[in-house]
Amino acid sequence: MADLIKIKKDKSFYPVIATMADEKISIKKIDRSRRCQ
């Protein structure tokens, strides 16, 4: 949580959060496809 507070203070870090979220979503999709197989 401390990291998120620091990131909120610096707007330049917002894109980093977005990319991290996208990676998590893509990882979830990959996991689902593996389970289906």
Residue pairs with C-beta under 8 A, 6 or more apart in sequence:
6 13
7 13
7 14
7 16
7 17
